[in-house]
Amino acid sequence: LNIAPKTLKMKQALRIVFRIPNLSAGLMRFPQAQFHGPSVTKASKKLTKSLTQELKYENENYTADDSVEDFLRESGYQLQENQNLISLVKSIENQRVSIEFKSREPEEINEEAEEENAHFPSVVDFRVLITNSDQSTVLFECSSIDAELAIQNAIYYEDIGPFKADPAKAATETYQGPYFGDLEERLQTNVVDYLTTLGVDEDMLVFMEQYSLDKDQRLYVEWLEKFKVCVE
């Protein structure tokens, strides 16, 4: 993927900072707002110009990943998107496999770290849901770290419906299983092998790491466009 990083200056320019003045006699005094038509119009034009320039920069420096279709064709998974949630879905025999992850911003590297050639791992948190026809489900909480699989735990849901409706509540009411690293080593190996047969392999992990960044970039451009329309 060739994704241009969001410009730091633009992020800072769009950040609204409220400064609270000193308190006097126990009262909070704010400067009197000035809502004159011409000044608002001028500010709106300046902001619109900045947004237009940022959009131009982002669009000119973005290249879509042409490997997405190849990955989907070879893996057999279908891609679904809902805002910043991304799902890869596939039916295997009588089970529905869903791999869910979210968009993520690229890691910001400061000048000192860049000079020292410091390594910042690429990390994507995701979950694998394996659902039977009766809605019983095993959910694996996982991470991809530089395209290496790390499993935190495996949770069994007798009915995945409540989890879908309210994940936070369902998590508090359901046994989360042991920490995966505490399981017997052979059992850990068999779990990893099982997930690999479902397609959770190195190609899948690389795809998620790349696509999560790409999705964030597209969401950012969409945000810029909507912001620009709103203030024009």
One Martini backbone bead per residue (centre of mass of N, CA, C, O) as a GRO file, in nm:
protein
  232
    1LEU     BB    1   0.098   0.035   0.019
    2ASN     BB    2   0.023   0.390  -0.061
    3ILE     BB    3   0.021   0.594   0.222
    4ALA     BB    4  -0.041   0.900   0.312
    5PRO     BB    5   0.024   1.087   0.563
    6LYS     BB    6  -0.102   1.274   0.783
    7THR     BB    7  -0.086   1.595   0.837
    8LEU     BB    8   0.009   1.758   1.118
    9LYS     BB    9  -0.078   2.048   1.058
   10MET     BB   10  -0.373   1.983   1.000
   11LYS     BB   11  -0.445   1.863   1.271
   12GLN     BB   12  -0.375   2.120   1.430
   13ALA     BB   13  -0.566   2.318   1.276
   14LEU     BB   14  -0.836   2.140   1.356
   15ARG     BB   15  -0.780   2.196   1.647
   16ILE     BB   16  -0.977   2.279   1.921
   17VAL     BB   17  -0.906   2.541   2.154
   18PHE     BB   18  -0.976   2.599   2.495
   19ARG     BB   19  -0.947   2.895   2.690
   20ILE     BB   20  -0.935   2.962   3.028
   21PRO     BB   21  -0.973   3.211   3.209
   22ASN     BB   22  -0.934   3.389   3.464
   23LEU     BB   23  -1.041   3.418   3.780
   24SER     BB   24  -1.296   3.647   3.915
   25ALA     BB   25  -1.469   3.648   4.192
   26GLY     BB   26  -1.566   3.344   4.113
   27LEU     BB   27  -1.574   3.411   3.804
   28MET     BB   28  -1.641   3.328   3.471
   29ARG     BB   29  -1.465   3.488   3.200
   30PHE     BB   30  -1.557   3.557   2.874
   31PRO     BB   31  -1.512   3.649   2.582
   32GLN     BB   32  -1.670   3.829   2.362
   33ALA     BB   33  -1.845   3.744   2.105
   34GLN     BB   34  -1.796   3.752   1.743
   35PHE     BB   35  -2.080   3.782   1.496
   36HIS     BB   36  -1.973   3.865   1.209
   37GLY     BB   37  -2.033   3.801   0.893
   38PRO     BB   38  -1.761   3.863   0.743
   39SER     BB   39  -1.570   3.700   0.942
   40VAL     BB   40  -1.702   3.429   0.903
   41THR     BB   41  -1.663   3.410   0.597
   42LYS     BB   42  -1.355   3.430   0.601
   43ALA     BB   43  -1.303   3.179   0.778
   44SER     BB   44  -1.447   2.980   0.593
   45LYS     BB   45  -1.262   3.019   0.346
   46LYS     BB   46  -0.998   2.934   0.485
   47LEU     BB   47  -1.089   2.652   0.566
   48THR     BB   48  -1.170   2.551   0.284
   49LYS     BB   49  -0.888   2.580   0.164
   50SER     BB   50  -0.745   2.383   0.352
   51LEU     BB   51  -0.921   2.137   0.284
   52THR     BB   52  -0.863   2.134  -0.019
   53GLN     BB   53  -0.556   2.092   0.005
   54GLU     BB   54  -0.567   1.828   0.165
   55LEU     BB   55  -0.729   1.666  -0.041
   56LYS     BB   56  -0.529   1.692  -0.271
   57TYR     BB   57  -0.292   1.556  -0.132
   58GLU     BB   58  -0.424   1.281  -0.061
   59ASN     BB   59  -0.516   1.201  -0.351
   60GLU     BB   60  -0.226   1.221  -0.489
   61ASN     BB   61  -0.097   1.006  -0.248
   62TYR     BB   62  -0.296   0.778  -0.341
   63THR     BB   63  -0.294   0.411  -0.351
   64ALA     BB   64  -0.444   0.149  -0.444
   65ASP     BB   65  -0.491  -0.184  -0.363
   66ASP     BB   66  -0.454  -0.452  -0.605
   67SER     BB   67  -0.460  -0.717  -0.391
   68VAL     BB   68  -0.745  -0.763  -0.280
   69GLU     BB   69  -0.884  -0.943  -0.495
   70ASP     BB   70  -0.680  -1.171  -0.477
   71PHE     BB   71  -0.724  -1.247  -0.183
   72LEU     BB   72  -1.029  -1.307  -0.197
   73ARG     BB   73  -1.014  -1.528  -0.412
   74GLU     BB   74  -0.810  -1.721  -0.261
   75SER     BB   75  -0.970  -1.733   0.028
   76GLY     BB   76  -1.305  -1.688   0.005
   77TYR     BB   77  -1.361  -1.415   0.115
   78GLN     BB   78  -1.575  -1.165   0.240
   79LEU     BB   79  -1.618  -0.818   0.221
   80GLN     BB   80  -1.695  -0.604   0.506
   81GLU     BB   81  -1.840  -0.271   0.579
   82ASN     BB   82  -1.861  -0.055   0.892
   83GLN     BB   83  -1.705   0.187   0.881
   84ASN     BB   84  -1.440   0.077   1.097
   85LEU     BB   85  -1.556  -0.202   1.029
   86ILE     BB   86  -1.409  -0.523   0.949
   87SER     BB   87  -1.507  -0.806   0.740
   88LEU     BB   88  -1.450  -1.163   0.718
   89VAL     BB   89  -1.645  -1.396   0.524
   90LYS     BB   90  -1.722  -1.757   0.580
   91SER     BB   91  -1.819  -2.077   0.463
   92ILE     BB   92  -1.767  -2.387   0.657
   93GLU     BB   93  -1.974  -2.589   0.598
   94ASN     BB   94  -2.163  -2.543   0.908
   95GLN     BB   95  -1.992  -2.270   0.923
   96ARG     BB   96  -1.926  -1.938   1.046
   97VAL     BB   97  -1.672  -1.715   0.943
   98SER     BB   98  -1.541  -1.435   1.138
   99ILE     BB   99  -1.333  -1.147   1.069
  100GLU     BB  100  -1.247  -0.883   1.298
  101PHE     BB  101  -1.167  -0.533   1.230
  102LYS     BB  102  -0.991  -0.219   1.238
  103SER     BB  103  -0.906   0.073   1.192
  104ARG     BB  104  -0.579   0.247   1.152
  105GLU     BB  105  -0.324   0.434   1.240
  106PRO     BB  106  -0.033   0.539   1.180
  107GLU     BB  107   0.268   0.547   1.301
  108GLU     BB  108   0.429   0.784   1.492
  109ILE     BB  109   0.748   0.921   1.406
  110ASN     BB  110   1.007   1.046   1.542
  111GLU     BB  111   1.315   1.174   1.487
  112GLU     BB  112   1.474   1.007   1.692
  113ALA     BB  113   1.372   0.726   1.603
  114GLU     BB  114   1.461   0.753   1.307
  115GLU     BB  115   1.769   0.784   1.365
  116GLU     BB  116   1.765   0.494   1.531
  117ASN     BB  117   1.592   0.280   1.383
  118ALA     BB  118   1.330   0.221   1.505
  119HIS     BB  119   1.101  -0.034   1.595
  120PHE     BB  120   0.757  -0.058   1.485
  121PRO     BB  121   0.512  -0.249   1.524
  122SER     BB  122   0.260  -0.419   1.358
  123VAL     BB  123  -0.077  -0.374   1.492
  124VAL     BB  124  -0.363  -0.607   1.509
  125ASP     BB  125  -0.677  -0.632   1.623
  126PHE     BB  126  -0.871  -0.942   1.654
  127ARG     BB  127  -1.149  -1.160   1.558
  128VAL     BB  128  -1.275  -1.498   1.584
  129LEU     BB  129  -1.575  -1.639   1.448
  130ILE     BB  130  -1.738  -1.956   1.529
  131THR     BB  131  -2.049  -2.050   1.382
  132ASN     BB  132  -2.328  -2.219   1.434
  133SER     BB  133  -2.657  -2.293   1.362
  134ASP     BB  134  -2.725  -2.246   1.690
  135GLN     BB  135  -2.513  -1.995   1.769
  136SER     BB  136  -2.275  -2.122   1.856
  137THR     BB  137  -1.954  -1.987   1.991
  138VAL     BB  138  -1.618  -1.920   1.900
  139LEU     BB  139  -1.393  -1.675   2.044
  140PHE     BB  140  -1.107  -1.508   1.920
  141GLU     BB  141  -0.850  -1.328   2.069
  142CYS     BB  142  -0.638  -1.120   1.865
  143SER     BB  143  -0.309  -1.071   1.706
  144SER     BB  144  -0.105  -0.877   1.484
  145ILE     BB  145   0.262  -0.909   1.471
  146ASP     BB  146   0.420  -0.884   1.208
  147ALA     BB  147   0.251  -1.139   1.096
  148GLU     BB  148   0.194  -1.255   1.390
  149LEU     BB  149   0.037  -1.475   1.594
  150ALA     BB  150  -0.184  -1.371   1.870
  151ILE     BB  151  -0.333  -1.525   2.153
  152GLN     BB  152  -0.539  -1.467   2.429
  153ASN     BB  153  -0.840  -1.599   2.380
  154ALA     BB  154  -1.123  -1.829   2.444
  155ILE     BB  155  -1.478  -1.802   2.373
  156TYR     BB  156  -1.787  -1.926   2.490
  157TYR     BB  157  -2.108  -1.921   2.314
  158GLU     BB  158  -2.425  -2.032   2.316
  159ASP     BB  159  -2.507  -1.727   2.223
  160ILE     BB  160  -2.424  -1.461   2.003
  161GLY     BB  161  -2.644  -1.245   2.025
  162PRO     BB  162  -2.570  -1.078   2.286
  163PHE     BB  163  -2.294  -0.992   2.179
  164LYS     BB  164  -2.394  -0.832   1.934
  165ALA     BB  165  -2.570  -0.634   2.106
  166ASP     BB  166  -2.354  -0.652   2.381
  167PRO     BB  167  -2.032  -0.698   2.436
  168ALA     BB  168  -1.974  -0.584   2.720
  169LYS     BB  169  -2.188  -0.744   2.874
  170ALA     BB  170  -2.115  -1.031   2.779
  171ALA     BB  171  -1.826  -1.029   2.900
  172THR     BB  172  -1.926  -1.009   3.207
  173GLU     BB  173  -2.116  -1.292   3.174
  174THR     BB  174  -1.856  -1.441   3.055
  175TYR     BB  175  -1.634  -1.671   3.023
  176GLN     BB  176  -1.294  -1.606   2.901
  177GLY     BB  177  -1.099  -1.789   2.975
  178PRO     BB  178  -0.790  -1.864   2.946
  179TYR     BB  179  -0.484  -1.793   2.905
  180PHE     BB  180  -0.328  -1.903   2.631
  181GLY     BB  181  -0.027  -1.925   2.747
  182ASP     BB  182  -0.130  -2.146   2.978
  183LEU     BB  183  -0.146  -2.360   2.796
  184GLU     BB  184  -0.079  -2.632   2.660
  185GLU     BB  185   0.135  -2.656   2.402
  186ARG     BB  186  -0.024  -2.853   2.219
  187LEU     BB  187  -0.290  -2.696   2.228
  188GLN     BB  188  -0.185  -2.441   2.098
  189THR     BB  189  -0.098  -2.569   1.830
  190ASN     BB  190  -0.383  -2.675   1.749
  191VAL     BB  191  -0.519  -2.402   1.735
  192VAL     BB  192  -0.341  -2.276   1.518
  193ASP     BB  193  -0.397  -2.492   1.304
  194TYR     BB  194  -0.700  -2.445   1.291
  195LEU     BB  195  -0.689  -2.147   1.198
  196THR     BB  196  -0.528  -2.202   0.941
  197THR     BB  197  -0.756  -2.373   0.798
  198LEU     BB  198  -0.939  -2.095   0.794
  199GLY     BB  199  -0.707  -1.862   0.700
  200VAL     BB  200  -0.519  -1.786   0.952
  201ASP     BB  201  -0.257  -1.648   0.808
  202GLU     BB  202  -0.011  -1.463   0.681
  203ASP     BB  203  -0.184  -1.336   0.456
  204MET     BB  204  -0.406  -1.233   0.645
  205LEU     BB  205  -0.228  -1.053   0.828
  206VAL     BB  206  -0.122  -0.868   0.609
  207PHE     BB  207  -0.393  -0.767   0.513
  208MET     BB  208  -0.488  -0.634   0.779
  209GLU     BB  209  -0.253  -0.435   0.813
  210GLN     BB  210  -0.309  -0.285   0.542
  211TYR     BB  211  -0.622  -0.234   0.543
  212SER     BB  212  -0.643  -0.065   0.804
  213LEU     BB  213  -0.491   0.177   0.681
  214ASP     BB  214  -0.660   0.224   0.429
  215LYS     BB  215  -0.928   0.278   0.576
  216ASP     BB  216  -0.835   0.526   0.734
  217GLN     BB  217  -0.772   0.700   0.488
  218ARG     BB  218  -1.063   0.700   0.370
  219LEU     BB  219  -1.198   0.822   0.622
  220TYR     BB  220  -1.042   1.087   0.619
  221VAL     BB  221  -1.137   1.188   0.343
  222GLU     BB  222  -1.436   1.180   0.411
  223TRP     BB  223  -1.416   1.384   0.642
  224LEU     BB  224  -1.312   1.621   0.477
  225GLU     BB  225  -1.554   1.641   0.284
  226LYS     BB  226  -1.774   1.690   0.502
  227PHE     BB  227  -1.646   1.935   0.633
  228LYS     BB  228  -1.643   2.115   0.382
  229VAL     BB  229  -1.950   2.119   0.327
  230CYS     BB  230  -2.032   2.241   0.608
  231VAL     BB  231  -1.846   2.527   0.575
  232GLU     BB  232  -1.928   2.652   0.286
   0.00000   0.00000   0.00000
